[in-house]
Amino acid sequence: MPKRRANGEGSEPYKRTDGRWQAIYTYIGQDGQLKRGSVQAQTKAECARKLSEKTHSINTGRFTEPFKMTVGEWLMEWFRTFGEPRWKSNNTRAVHLMSIENHIFPALGSEMLQKLETRRVQGFIDSLLRSGKKPGSIHKICEPL
């Protein structure tokens, strides 16, 4: 008879109908409810390794709950929550909103926030430099980031 897995250990990797391997793990969400997540890979060993990394991050407190927010959605939330109350001048608010709408949204707005990488932001800054923007202007444009 197979041995039961301990709580928090995740499921044994199993093969899906599409040929990939999958394992399930559980975590406590921000709302306090028990939630499930999964990892997938091409091989059983890789799936087990991913599961081990995921459960280790949960057990050590480094796990961040997956969410589906784009950079654009987050920037608008940030602007309403932190930006507007902080800036006394209507002109300052308008400049920051213009930076977000005219520069950041077209370049990074559709990116998933959780998957945004430093390399992508650096590419955005490099494209601003290539378009002839001065370093001071780029600093102002990137302030909301």
C-alpha positions, 0 to 999 in steps of 0.5 A: 500500500502506498505511503500517504504524503504529509500535510504541506508536501503536495501531491505526487506528480502525475501525467496529464492527458496532454503528456505533461506532468502536474503536481498540486500544492496547497497554501493559505491565501490572503483571505485565510482560506486554503487554496490550491495551486499547481506546477507543470513540467515536461518530465516527472523529475522536473515537476517534482523539483518545481513542487519542492521549490514551491513548497519550500517557498511556502514553508519559509514564508517567501511564497507570493500568492498568484494574481492576475493584475497587469502593470497598467491596472496596478499603476492606476490603482497606485495613482488613485491610492498613493499618487493623488493624495500625495501631490498637492498641485494639480499640475504635478498630478497631471504630469504623472498621469500623462507619463503613465498614459503616454509612455508606460501604458503603451510599453508595459501596461499589458504585462502581467505585474507578477511576471515583470522582469528588470530586463523588460523595464531596462528595455523600456528605459533604453527605448526612451533613450533611443527616442531622444529623451533626456535622462531627467525626462526619463527619470520623471517618466519612470517615477511611478514605476 
